[in-house]
Amino acid sequence: MEIKILGTGCAKCKRLEELTREALDELGIEAAISKVTDINKIMDYDIMMTPGLVVDEEVKCFGRVPSKEEIKKWLQSSK
């Protein structure tokens, strides 16, 4: 599983990464997490607000920090 955190490094982006890592640990799922900070690459995902969460190249959420439970649900459905 490949996960991308889209954002320029703001507090919300960092919180999203933290919650995603916690969700992965709790579910026992291994994934490669990368951060995309280049605004042009972020716009390739057709999102206008950050942070963004991409799982296996599918945008799951953007413009807000989702709850850990939401993230878990997306991770489980992408396994």
N, C-alpha and C positions, 0 to 999 in steps of 0.2 A: 504494500500500500504506500502511495506517495501522497504526502500532505504538504500543501503550500500555505504559508501565512502571507497574505498580501498586505503591505503597509509600509510606511516610511520609517517606522520605529517609534511610534508614539506609545503612550501608556496603554491605550486600548489594544494595540497590536501585541504588546508584550503580555498583556493579560490573556488575550486569546491564545497565544502560544502556550502560556502556562496552563490554562484550562485544558487545552488539547493534549498536552503531555500527561496531565493528571488523568484524563479520560483514557488515554492509551494504556497507562500503567494499570488502572483499575480494571480494564477489560482484558489485559494481558495480550494486547495486539502490538506487533512490531510494525513500525512504519518509519519511513525516511521523512523527516520534517525539514523543509527548507523555507527560508524567508525570501520573499520577492520585494525588494525595495525600490527597484527602478520603475518610475512612474509610467514609462512607456510600456513596459512588460505588464504592469498592473492593468493598464487600460486594454491590453489584449484580451482580458477576461470580461470586457464589457461591464465593468463595475465603475460607479461614479464616486463611491464613498468607501473608505477603509475603516476598519480592518476587513479583510476578506478571508474566507476559509475555502480552500479548494482541496477536494479529496479525489484522487485519481482523475485529475483534470476536469472535475465537475464542481462548479461553484455551488457551495452549500449555503453560504450566508455572506452578507456584506453590509457595511454601514452600522454595525452594532456588534457588541460582544454577546454571543449566545450563552445560554446556561451550559454547565457541564453535562447536564442530562440531555440537552439537545445534541450536543457534540457526540455523546455516546451513541445516541440513536442513529446519527448519520454514519458513524464509524461502523456500527454493527450491520447496517444495511449495505455497506460498501465492501464487506468482507468477501 
